[in-house]
């Protein structure tokens, strides 16, 4: 694939690394206003670093945009005349709808919206993807790109805000749970470094159990709970204190907030 990443900031570079480390591009263009920060990427041999978005577009088939929301419309306006039927436009811009993209470049383009989370920097992103009617013909291509950096899921565009809460804000929610587990481990006698190691690797193991087995969480809970045992005693106390309801209420509150921001 001939790929251009328009806007090689933190997110753009994380995507670039994920693609390059898995040999996912025959050529890659990286664009940024200040290219001295990213010149090191030229060591890959098939990477061109430039400030010229139009050159990058002309020499690429897949265009991944990772720019600031306020700059996106202007960049689309600048490159729209060099877009051809081969180009696949993939946006990572939060809050910039497919309709707005079509309003600038036209609906007769392959347009895909993606929402990766910060775990993309370690190749573990949960990325949600949606597309316009034409873009649906290239959705598997987009999924193949983001699956190199974690896992992807196609969803309707109207669910992208909810997905932002679950997947993007969700990173913070899981970090807080890991932090709380760490604090509990410290109270039980582990030092801080050991406590965090225990918490984060146990969390990682729990997630991978579900990913690999396809089990429902309650099935795995049943495997470690015994009658009158310590696990069920702890779980019941957490539920008495509102663990599940607090998480759900937090998720719903975040969604209400993001909906207000969009409405405003």
C-alpha positions as CSV (number, residue, x, y, z in Angstrom):
1,X,0.0,0.0,0.0
2,X,1.1,3.6,-0.7
3,X,0.1,5.4,2.4
4,X,0.3,9.1,3.4
5,X,-0.2,10.3,7.0
6,X,-1.2,13.9,6.9
7,X,-0.3,15.4,10.3
8,X,2.6,13.4,11.8
9,X,2.0,14.4,15.4
10,X,1.8,11.9,18.3
11,X,-1.2,10.0,16.9
12,X,0.1,10.1,13.3
13,X,3.5,8.8,14.3
14,X,2.0,6.1,16.4
15,X,0.0,4.9,13.3
16,X,3.1,5.2,11.2
17,X,5.2,3.1,13.5
18,X,2.4,0.4,13.7
19,X,2.3,0.2,9.9
20,X,6.1,0.3,9.3
21,X,6.9,-2.2,12.0
22,X,4.6,-4.7,10.4
23,X,5.7,-3.9,6.8
24,X,2.3,-2.6,6.0
25,X,3.4,0.0,3.4
26,X,5.3,-0.1,0.2
27,X,5.8,3.6,0.5
28,X,4.8,6.2,3.1
29,X,4.7,9.9,3.1
30,X,4.7,11.8,6.5
31,X,3.7,15.4,6.5
32,X,4.2,18.1,9.1
33,X,4.8,21.8,9.2
34,X,8.1,21.3,11.1
35,X,9.7,18.2,9.6
36,X,12.9,18.4,11.6
37,X,11.1,16.5,14.4
38,X,10.3,13.5,12.1
39,X,13.4,13.3,9.8
40,X,14.5,10.2,11.6
41,X,11.7,8.2,9.9
42,X,13.6,8.5,6.6
43,X,15.8,5.7,8.0
44,X,13.2,3.3,6.9
45,X,14.1,3.9,3.3
46,X,10.5,3.8,1.9
47,X,9.4,6.9,4.0
48,X,9.4,10.4,2.6
49,X,9.1,13.3,5.0
50,X,7.6,16.5,3.6
51,X,5.7,19.7,4.4
52,X,3.8,19.3,1.1
53,X,0.4,17.7,1.5
54,X,-0.4,17.8,-2.2
55,X,2.8,15.9,-3.1
56,X,2.0,13.3,-0.4
57,X,-1.5,12.8,-1.8
58,X,-0.4,12.5,-5.4
59,X,2.0,9.8,-4.5
60,X,-0.3,7.8,-2.2
61,X,-3.5,5.7,-2.4
62,X,-4.5,5.6,1.3
63,X,-4.6,9.0,3.1
64,X,-4.8,9.0,6.9
65,X,-5.5,12.4,8.4
66,X,-4.3,13.0,12.0
67,X,-4.4,16.8,12.1
68,X,-5.9,19.2,14.6
69,X,-9.7,19.6,14.1
70,X,-9.4,23.3,13.3
71,X,-7.0,22.6,10.4
72,X,-8.8,19.7,8.8
73,X,-11.3,21.5,6.6
74,X,-8.6,23.8,5.1
75,X,-6.4,20.8,4.4
76,X,-9.2,19.0,2.7
77,X,-10.0,22.1,0.7
78,X,-6.3,22.3,-0.4
79,X,-6.0,18.7,-1.6
80,X,-9.5,18.0,-3.0
81,X,-8.5,18.8,-6.6
82,X,-5.8,16.1,-6.6
83,X,-8.0,13.4,-5.2
84,X,-8.8,10.6,-7.7
85,X,-11.0,7.4,-7.7
86,X,-8.0,5.5,-6.2
87,X,-7.8,7.5,-3.0
88,X,-9.2,6.2,0.3
89,X,-9.6,9.0,2.9
90,X,-9.3,7.9,6.5
91,X,-10.0,10.5,9.2
92,X,-9.0,10.2,12.8
93,X,-10.4,13.6,13.6
94,X,-12.8,13.5,16.6
95,X,-16.2,15.2,16.0
96,X,-15.7,15.8,12.3
97,X,-18.6,14.0,10.7
98,X,-18.6,12.1,7.3
99,X,-21.1,14.7,6.1
100,X,-18.7,17.5,6.8
101,X,-15.9,15.7,5.0
102,X,-18.3,15.1,2.0
103,X,-19.2,18.8,2.2
104,X,-15.6,19.7,1.3
105,X,-14.4,16.9,-1.0
106,X,-17.7,15.5,-2.3
107,X,-19.6,12.2,-1.6
108,X,-18.0,10.4,-4.5
109,X,-14.9,9.5,-2.5
110,X,-14.1,6.6,-0.3
111,X,-14.4,8.2,3.2
112,X,-13.8,6.4,6.4
113,X,-13.8,7.7,10.0
114,X,-11.7,6.0,12.6
115,X,-11.4,6.5,16.4
116,X,-8.3,4.9,17.9
117,X,-7.4,5.3,21.5
118,X,-4.1,6.1,23.2
119,X,-3.1,2.4,23.5
120,X,-2.3,2.7,19.8
121,X,1.1,3.8,20.9
122,X,1.8,0.2,22.2
123,X,-0.1,-1.6,19.4
124,X,-3.2,-2.3,21.6
125,X,-5.8,0.2,20.4
126,X,-9.5,-0.5,20.2
127,X,-10.3,1.4,17.1
128,X,-13.9,2.0,15.9
129,X,-14.5,2.6,12.2
130,X,-17.5,3.8,10.1
131,X,-17.8,4.9,6.5
132,X,-19.9,6.6,3.9
133,X,-21.7,4.5,1.3
134,X,-18.7,4.4,-1.1
135,X,-16.3,4.0,1.8
136,X,-17.9,0.7,2.9
137,X,-16.2,-0.9,-0.1
138,X,-12.9,-0.1,1.5
139,X,-13.8,-0.8,5.2
140,X,-11.9,-4.1,5.3
141,X,-8.8,-2.2,4.1
142,X,-9.1,0.3,6.9
143,X,-9.7,-2.5,9.4
144,X,-6.6,-4.3,8.2
145,X,-4.5,-1.1,8.8
146,X,-5.8,-0.6,12.3
147,X,-5.6,-4.3,13.2
148,X,-1.9,-3.9,12.9
149,X,-2.1,-1.7,16.0
150,X,-4.7,-3.6,18.0
151,X,-8.3,-4.4,17.2
152,X,-10.9,-2.7,15.1
153,X,-14.7,-2.8,14.9
154,X,-17.0,-1.4,12.3
155,X,-20.0,0.6,13.9
156,X,-22.6,3.0,12.6
157,X,-21.5,6.6,12.7
158,X,-24.2,7.5,15.2
159,X,-22.5,5.3,17.7
160,X,-19.1,7.0,17.4
161,X,-19.7,9.3,20.4
162,X,-20.7,6.4,22.6
163,X,-17.6,4.5,21.3
164,X,-15.5,7.5,22.3
165,X,-16.7,7.1,25.9
166,X,-16.2,3.3,26.0
167,X,-12.9,3.2,24.2
168,X,-11.1,6.6,24.5
169,X,-12.4,7.7,27.9
170,X,-12.4,4.0,28.8
171,X,-8.7,4.0,29.0
172,X,-8.9,6.4,31.9
173,X,-11.6,4.4,33.6
174,X,-9.5,1.2,33.4
175,X,-6.4,3.1,34.6
176,X,-8.4,4.2,37.7
177,X,-9.4,0.6,38.4
178,X,-5.8,-0.5,38.1
179,X,-4.7,2.3,40.4
180,X,-7.4,1.3,43.0
181,X,-6.2,-2.3,42.9
182,X,-2.6,-1.1,43.3
183,X,-3.6,0.9,46.4
184,X,-5.4,-2.2,47.8
185,X,-2.2,-4.3,47.2
186,X,-0.1,-1.7,49.0
187,X,-2.5,-1.8,52.0
188,X,-2.0,-5.6,52.0
189,X,1.8,-5.2,52.3
190,X,3.3,-4.9,48.8
191,X,5.5,-2.0,47.9
192,X,4.2,0.4,45.3
193,X,6.2,-1.0,42.3
194,X,5.2,-4.6,43.1
195,X,1.6,-3.6,43.7
196,X,1.3,-1.9,40.3
197,X,3.0,-4.9,38.6
198,X,0.5,-7.3,40.2
199,X,-2.5,-5.1,39.3
200,X,-1.7,-4.3,35.7
201,X,-0.6,-7.8,34.7
202,X,-3.7,-9.3,36.4
203,X,-5.9,-6.8,34.4
204,X,-4.1,-7.8,31.2
205,X,-4.6,-11.5,31.9
206,X,-8.3,-11.0,32.6
207,X,-8.8,-9.2,29.3
208,X,-6.8,-11.8,27.4
209,X,-8.8,-14.6,29.0
210,X,-12.0,-13.2,27.5
211,X,-10.3,-12.4,24.1
212,X,-8.8,-15.8,23.7
213,X,-11.7,-17.9,25.1
214,X,-14.7,-15.9,24.0
215,X,-16.2,-16.5,27.4
216,X,-18.7,-14.2,29.2
217,X,-17.1,-12.5,32.1
218,X,-19.4,-14.3,34.6
219,X,-18.1,-17.6,33.3
220,X,-14.5,-16.7,34.3
221,X,-15.7,-15.3,37.6
222,X,-17.4,-18.6,38.3
223,X,-14.0,-20.3,37.8
224,X,-12.4,-18.5,40.7
225,X,-15.3,-18.2,43.1
226,X,-15.9,-21.0,45.6
227,X,-18.7,-21.3,48.2
228,X,-18.0,-19.1,51.3
229,X,-14.6,-18.2,49.7
230,X,-12.6,-15.0,49.7
231,X,-13.3,-14.1,46.1
232,X,-17.1,-14.1,46.4
233,X,-16.9,-12.2,49.7
234,X,-14.8,-9.5,48.1
235,X,-17.0,-9.3,45.0
236,X,-20.2,-9.0,47.0
237,X,-18.7,-6.3,49.2
238,X,-17.7,-4.3,46.1
239,X,-21.2,-4.6,44.7
240,X,-22.7,-3.5,48.1
241,X,-20.5,-0.4,47.7
242,X,-21.8,0.2,44.2
243,X,-18.9,-0.9,42.0
244,X,-21.0,-1.9,38.9
245,X,-23.6,0.8,39.3
246,X,-20.8,3.5,39.7
247,X,-19.1,2.4,36.6
248,X,-22.3,2.4,34.6
249,X,-23.3,5.8,35.9
250,X,-19.8,7.2,35.1
251,X,-20.1,5.9,31.5
252,X,-23.6,7.4,31.1
253,X,-22.4,10.7,32.6
254,X,-19.5,10.9,30.2
255,X,-21.8,10.2,27.3
256,X,-24.2,12.9,28.4
257,X,-21.3,15.3,28.6
258,X,-20.0,14.5,25.1
259,X,-23.5,14.9,23.7
260,X,-23.8,18.3,25.3
261,X,-20.5,19.4,23.8
262,X,-21.6,18.3,20.3
263,X,-25.0,19.9,20.7
264,X,-23.2,23.2,21.8
